Amino acid sequence: MSNDPKLLTKARELAAQLAADVNQASTRLEHIRLTARANEAALLLQDLEKLLTTGEIDDEEDEPRSLS
């Protein structure tokens, strides 16, 4: 699969926007929900970067991943 810098740029921008939105949360529940979405976007970005650089991604649907 060829490297697509435009796609990676869009994914990075989305992940950054979602992370920034966490700071704008007005309630605890909203903060939790936005944090979850930001984490999902960051993990998707990691998978996309790996797919575009190595041609494969980790397929571990059964085990949740963390950003740590």
VEXTILUM-840886 format. One line per field, with one value per atom (N, C-alpha, C, O): residue in three letters; x, y, z negated; residue number from 1. Coordinates in nm, 2 decimals. Layout:
REM VEXTILUM-840886
res c(ALA / ...)
X c(X / ...)
Y c(Y / ...)
Z c(Z / ...)
n c(NUM / ...)
END
This chain:
REM VEXTILUM-840886
res c(MET / MET / MET / MET / SER / SER / SER / SER / ASN / ASN / ASN / ASN / ASP / ASP / ASP / ASP / PRO / PRO / PRO / PRO / LYS / LYS / LYS / LYS / LEU / LEU / LEU / LEU / LEU / LEU / LEU / LEU / THR / THR / THR / THR / LYS / LYS / LYS / LYS / ALA / ALA / ALA / ALA / ARG / ARG / ARG / ARG / GLU / GLU / GLU / GLU / LEU / LEU / LEU / LEU / ALA / ALA / ALA / ALA / ALA / ALA / ALA / ALA / GLN / GLN / GLN / GLN / LEU / LEU / LEU / LEU / ALA / ALA / ALA / ALA / ALA / ALA / ALA / ALA / ASP / ASP / ASP / ASP / VAL / VAL / VAL / VAL / ASN / ASN / ASN / ASN / GLN / GLN / GLN / GLN / ALA / ALA / ALA / ALA / SER / SER / SER / SER / THR / THR / THR / THR / ARG / ARG / ARG / ARG / LEU / LEU / LEU / LEU / GLU / GLU / GLU / GLU / HIS / HIS / HIS / HIS / ILE / ILE / ILE / ILE / ARG / ARG / ARG / ARG / LEU / LEU / LEU / LEU / THR / THR / THR / THR / ALA / ALA / ALA / ALA / ARG / ARG / ARG / ARG / ALA / ALA / ALA / ALA / ASN / ASN / ASN / ASN / GLU / GLU / GLU / GLU / ALA / ALA / ALA / ALA / ALA / ALA / ALA / ALA / LEU / LEU / LEU / LEU / LEU / LEU / LEU / LEU / LEU / LEU / LEU / LEU / GLN / GLN / GLN / GLN / ASP / ASP / ASP / ASP / LEU / LEU / LEU / LEU / GLU / GLU / GLU / GLU / LYS / LYS / LYS / LYS / LEU / LEU / LEU / LEU / LEU / LEU / LEU / LEU / THR / THR / THR / THR / THR / THR / THR / THR / GLY / GLY / GLY / GLY / GLU / GLU / GLU / GLU / ILE / ILE / ILE / ILE / ASP / ASP / ASP / ASP / ASP / ASP / ASP / ASP / GLU / GLU / GLU / GLU / GLU / GLU / GLU / GLU / ASP / ASP / ASP / ASP / GLU / GLU / GLU / GLU / PRO / PRO / PRO / PRO / ARG / ARG / ARG / ARG / SER / SER / SER / SER / LEU / LEU / LEU / LEU / SER / SER / SER / SER)
X c(0.09 / 0.00 / 0.09 / 0.19 / 0.06 / 0.14 / 0.11 / 0.00 / 0.21 / 0.20 / 0.11 / 0.14 / 0.02 / -0.08 / -0.07 / -0.14 / 0.02 / 0.04 / -0.08 / -0.10 / -0.17 / -0.29 / -0.38 / -0.44 / -0.40 / -0.48 / -0.42 / -0.50 / -0.29 / -0.23 / -0.25 / -0.27 / -0.23 / -0.25 / -0.39 / -0.41 / -0.49 / -0.63 / -0.65 / -0.72 / -0.60 / -0.62 / -0.55 / -0.61 / -0.43 / -0.36 / -0.44 / -0.45 / -0.49 / -0.57 / -0.70 / -0.73 / -0.77 / -0.89 / -0.85 / -0.92 / -0.74 / -0.70 / -0.67 / -0.70 / -0.60 / -0.56 / -0.68 / -0.69 / -0.78 / -0.90 / -0.98 / -1.03 / -0.99 / -1.07 / -0.99 / -1.06 / -0.86 / -0.79 / -0.81 / -0.82 / -0.81 / -0.83 / -0.97 / -1.00 / -1.07 / -1.21 / -1.23 / -1.32 / -1.14 / -1.15 / -1.14 / -1.21 / -1.05 / -1.04 / -1.16 / -1.17 / -1.25 / -1.37 / -1.49 / -1.59 / -1.47 / -1.58 / -1.64 / -1.56 / -1.77 / -1.83 / -1.88 / -1.90 / -1.89 / -1.93 / -1.83 / -1.76 / -1.84 / -1.75 / -1.79 / -1.70 / -1.92 / -1.96 / -1.92 / -1.87 / -1.93 / -1.88 / -1.73 / -1.68 / -1.66 / -1.51 / -1.48 / -1.39 / -1.54 / -1.52 / -1.55 / -1.47 / -1.66 / -1.70 / -1.60 / -1.56 / -1.56 / -1.47 / -1.33 / -1.26 / -1.29 / -1.16 / -1.16 / -1.06 / -1.27 / -1.28 / -1.27 / -1.20 / -1.34 / -1.33 / -1.19 / -1.14 / -1.13 / -0.99 / -0.89 / -0.81 / -0.91 / -0.83 / -0.85 / -0.75 / -0.97 / -1.00 / -0.94 / -0.89 / -0.95 / -0.89 / -0.74 / -0.68 / -0.67 / -0.53 / -0.49 / -0.39 / -0.57 / -0.54 / -0.56 / -0.48 / -0.66 / -0.69 / -0.57 / -0.53 / -0.52 / -0.41 / -0.29 / -0.21 / -0.26 / -0.15 / -0.16 / -0.07 / -0.28 / -0.31 / -0.28 / -0.22 / -0.33 / -0.32 / -0.17 / -0.13 / -0.10 / 0.04 / 0.12 / 0.20 / 0.08 / 0.15 / 0.11 / 0.20 / -0.01 / -0.06 / 0.01 / 0.05 / 0.02 / 0.09 / 0.24 / 0.30 / 0.30 / 0.44 / 0.49 / 0.59 / 0.41 / 0.45 / 0.36 / 0.39 / 0.24 / 0.14 / 0.06 / -0.02 / 0.07 / -0.01 / -0.04 / 0.03 / -0.15 / -0.18 / -0.21 / -0.22 / -0.20 / -0.23 / -0.38 / -0.46 / -0.42 / -0.56 / -0.60 / -0.61 / -0.61 / -0.63 / -0.77 / -0.77 / -0.87 / -1.01 / -1.05 / -1.13 / -1.00 / -1.05 / -0.99 / -1.05 / -0.88 / -0.81 / -0.81 / -0.76 / -0.86 / -0.86 / -0.72 / -0.64 / -0.69 / -0.56 / -0.56 / -0.67 / -0.45 / -0.44 / -0.33 / -0.25 / -0.33 / -0.23 / -0.11 / -0.01 / -0.10 / 0.02 / 0.14 / 0.24)
Y c(-0.12 / 0.00 / 0.12 / 0.13 / 0.22 / 0.34 / 0.43 / 0.44 / 0.51 / 0.60 / 0.72 / 0.77 / 0.76 / 0.86 / 0.98 / 0.98 / 1.08 / 1.18 / 1.27 / 1.32 / 1.28 / 1.36 / 1.29 / 1.36 / 1.16 / 1.08 / 1.09 / 1.11 / 1.07 / 1.08 / 1.22 / 1.23 / 1.32 / 1.46 / 1.48 / 1.54 / 1.43 / 1.45 / 1.37 / 1.42 / 1.25 / 1.17 / 1.23 / 1.23 / 1.29 / 1.36 / 1.48 / 1.51 / 1.56 / 1.67 / 1.64 / 1.70 / 1.53 / 1.49 / 1.44 / 1.48 / 1.37 / 1.32 / 1.44 / 1.44 / 1.54 / 1.66 / 1.74 / 1.79 / 1.75 / 1.83 / 1.76 / 1.83 / 1.63 / 1.56 / 1.57 / 1.59 / 1.56 / 1.58 / 1.72 / 1.73 / 1.82 / 1.96 / 1.97 / 2.05 / 1.90 / 1.91 / 1.87 / 1.91 / 1.78 / 1.73 / 1.84 / 1.84 / 1.94 / 2.05 / 2.14 / 2.22 / 2.13 / 2.22 / 2.15 / 2.21 / 2.03 / 1.96 / 2.04 / 2.09 / 2.04 / 2.12 / 2.03 / 2.08 / 1.90 / 1.81 / 1.69 / 1.67 / 1.62 / 1.50 / 1.40 / 1.34 / 1.38 / 1.28 / 1.31 / 1.23 / 1.44 / 1.49 / 1.47 / 1.43 / 1.49 / 1.48 / 1.33 / 1.30 / 1.24 / 1.10 / 1.05 / 0.98 / 1.10 / 1.06 / 1.12 / 1.05 / 1.24 / 1.30 / 1.24 / 1.22 / 1.20 / 1.14 / 1.00 / 0.96 / 0.93 / 0.80 / 0.82 / 0.74 / 0.92 / 0.94 / 0.98 / 0.94 / 1.07 / 1.11 / 0.99 / 0.98 / 0.91 / 0.79 / 0.69 / 0.64 / 0.68 / 0.59 / 0.65 / 0.58 / 0.78 / 0.85 / 0.83 / 0.81 / 0.84 / 0.82 / 0.68 / 0.66 / 0.58 / 0.44 / 0.41 / 0.34 / 0.47 / 0.46 / 0.52 / 0.46 / 0.63 / 0.70 / 0.60 / 0.59 / 0.54 / 0.45 / 0.34 / 0.30 / 0.28 / 0.17 / 0.21 / 0.14 / 0.33 / 0.38 / 0.40 / 0.36 / 0.46 / 0.49 / 0.35 / 0.34 / 0.26 / 0.13 / 0.06 / 0.00 / 0.07 / 0.01 / 0.07 / 0.00 / 0.20 / 0.27 / 0.25 / 0.26 / 0.22 / 0.20 / 0.05 / 0.02 / -0.04 / -0.18 / -0.27 / -0.38 / -0.21 / -0.29 / -0.39 / -0.47 / -0.38 / -0.46 / -0.39 / -0.29 / -0.44 / -0.38 / -0.50 / -0.61 / -0.47 / -0.57 / -0.59 / -0.49 / -0.71 / -0.75 / -0.82 / -0.94 / -0.73 / -0.79 / -0.73 / -0.66 / -0.77 / -0.72 / -0.76 / -0.69 / -0.88 / -0.93 / -0.85 / -0.85 / -0.79 / -0.72 / -0.57 / -0.52 / -0.50 / -0.35 / -0.30 / -0.36 / -0.20 / -0.14 / 0.00 / 0.06 / 0.04 / 0.17 / 0.25 / 0.20 / 0.38 / 0.47 / 0.47 / 0.54 / 0.41 / 0.42 / 0.33 / 0.33)
Z c(0.00 / 0.00 / 0.00 / -0.08 / 0.09 / 0.10 / -0.02 / -0.07 / -0.05 / -0.16 / -0.11 / -0.01 / -0.19 / -0.15 / -0.26 / -0.36 / -0.23 / -0.33 / -0.35 / -0.46 / -0.25 / -0.27 / -0.37 / -0.46 / -0.36 / -0.45 / -0.59 / -0.69 / -0.60 / -0.74 / -0.80 / -0.92 / -0.72 / -0.77 / -0.82 / -0.92 / -0.74 / -0.79 / -0.92 / -1.01 / -0.93 / -1.05 / -1.17 / -1.28 / -1.15 / -1.25 / -1.30 / -1.42 / -1.20 / -1.24 / -1.32 / -1.42 / -1.28 / -1.35 / -1.49 / -1.59 / -1.50 / -1.64 / -1.73 / -1.84 / -1.67 / -1.75 / -1.78 / -1.90 / -1.69 / -1.72 / -1.83 / -1.92 / -1.83 / -1.93 / -2.07 / -2.17 / -2.07 / -2.19 / -2.25 / -2.37 / -2.16 / -2.21 / -2.26 / -2.36 / -2.20 / -2.25 / -2.39 / -2.46 / -2.44 / -2.57 / -2.67 / -2.78 / -2.64 / -2.73 / -2.74 / -2.83 / -2.64 / -2.63 / -2.70 / -2.70 / -2.75 / -2.81 / -2.93 / -3.01 / -2.94 / -3.05 / -3.17 / -3.28 / -3.14 / -3.25 / -3.25 / -3.16 / -3.36 / -3.38 / -3.27 / -3.21 / -3.25 / -3.15 / -3.01 / -2.94 / -2.98 / -2.85 / -2.84 / -2.73 / -2.94 / -2.94 / -2.92 / -2.84 / -2.98 / -2.97 / -2.82 / -2.76 / -2.77 / -2.63 / -2.53 / -2.44 / -2.55 / -2.45 / -2.46 / -2.36 / -2.58 / -2.60 / -2.53 / -2.47 / -2.54 / -2.47 / -2.32 / -2.26 / -2.27 / -2.12 / -2.08 / -1.98 / -2.16 / -2.13 / -2.13 / -2.05 / -2.23 / -2.24 / -2.12 / -2.06 / -2.08 / -1.96 / -1.84 / -1.75 / -1.82 / -1.70 / -1.70 / -1.60 / -1.82 / -1.83 / -1.80 / -1.73 / -1.84 / -1.81 / -1.66 / -1.60 / -1.61 / -1.46 / -1.38 / -1.28 / -1.43 / -1.36 / -1.37 / -1.27 / -1.48 / -1.50 / -1.40 / -1.33 / -1.39 / -1.30 / -1.15 / -1.07 / -1.12 / -0.98 / -0.95 / -0.84 / -1.04 / -1.02 / -1.00 / -0.91 / -1.08 / -1.07 / -0.94 / -0.87 / -0.90 / -0.77 / -0.65 / -0.56 / -0.66 / -0.54 / -0.54 / -0.43 / -0.65 / -0.65 / -0.64 / -0.58 / -0.70 / -0.69 / -0.61 / -0.58 / -0.58 / -0.51 / -0.59 / -0.54 / -0.72 / -0.81 / -0.94 / -0.98 / -1.01 / -1.14 / -1.23 / -1.19 / -1.36 / -1.46 / -1.46 / -1.47 / -1.45 / -1.45 / -1.59 / -1.59 / -1.69 / -1.82 / -1.87 / -1.97 / -1.80 / -1.84 / -1.98 / -2.04 / -2.03 / -2.16 / -2.28 / -2.38 / -2.26 / -2.37 / -2.35 / -2.25 / -2.45 / -2.44 / -2.45 / -2.52 / -2.38 / -2.38 / -2.46 / -2.47 / -2.50 / -2.57 / -2.50 / -2.43 / -2.53 / -2.47 / -2.55 / -2.51 / -2.66 / -2.75 / -2.70 / -2.76)
n c(1 / 1 / 1 / 1 / 2 / 2 / 2 / 2 / 3 / 3 / 3 / 3 / 4 / 4 / 4 / 4 / 5 / 5 / 5 / 5 / 6 / 6 / 6 / 6 / 7 / 7 / 7 / 7 / 8 / 8 / 8 / 8 / 9 / 9 / 9 / 9 / 10 / 10 / 10 / 10 / 11 / 11 / 11 / 11 / 12 / 12 / 12 / 12 / 13 / 13 / 13 / 13 / 14 / 14 / 14 / 14 / 15 / 15 / 15 / 15 / 16 / 16 / 16 / 16 / 17 / 17 / 17 / 17 / 18 / 18 / 18 / 18 / 19 / 19 / 19 / 19 / 20 / 20 / 20 / 20 / 21 / 21 / 21 / 21 / 22 / 22 / 22 / 22 / 23 / 23 / 23 / 23 / 24 / 24 / 24 / 24 / 25 / 25 / 25 / 25 / 26 / 26 / 26 / 26 / 27 / 27 / 27 / 27 / 28 / 28 / 28 / 28 / 29 / 29 / 29 / 29 / 30 / 30 / 30 / 30 / 31 / 31 / 31 / 31 / 32 / 32 / 32 / 32 / 33 / 33 / 33 / 33 / 34 / 34 / 34 / 34 / 35 / 35 / 35 / 35 / 36 / 36 / 36 / 36 / 37 / 37 / 37 / 37 / 38 / 38 / 38 / 38 / 39 / 39 / 39 / 39 / 40 / 40 / 40 / 40 / 41 / 41 / 41 / 41 / 42 / 42 / 42 / 42 / 43 / 43 / 43 / 43 / 44 / 44 / 44 / 44 / 45 / 45 / 45 / 45 / 46 / 46 / 46 / 46 / 47 / 47 / 47 / 47 / 48 / 48 / 48 / 48 / 49 / 49 / 49 / 49 / 50 / 50 / 50 / 50 / 51 / 51 / 51 / 51 / 52 / 52 / 52 / 52 / 53 / 53 / 53 / 53 / 54 / 54 / 54 / 54 / 55 / 55 / 55 / 55 / 56 / 56 / 56 / 56 / 57 / 57 / 57 / 57 / 58 / 58 / 58 / 58 / 59 / 59 / 59 / 59 / 60 / 60 / 60 / 60 / 61 / 61 / 61 / 61 / 62 / 62 / 62 / 62 / 63 / 63 / 63 / 63 / 64 / 64 / 64 / 64 / 65 / 65 / 65 / 65 / 66 / 66 / 66 / 66 / 67 / 67 / 67 / 67 / 68 / 68 / 68 / 68)
END
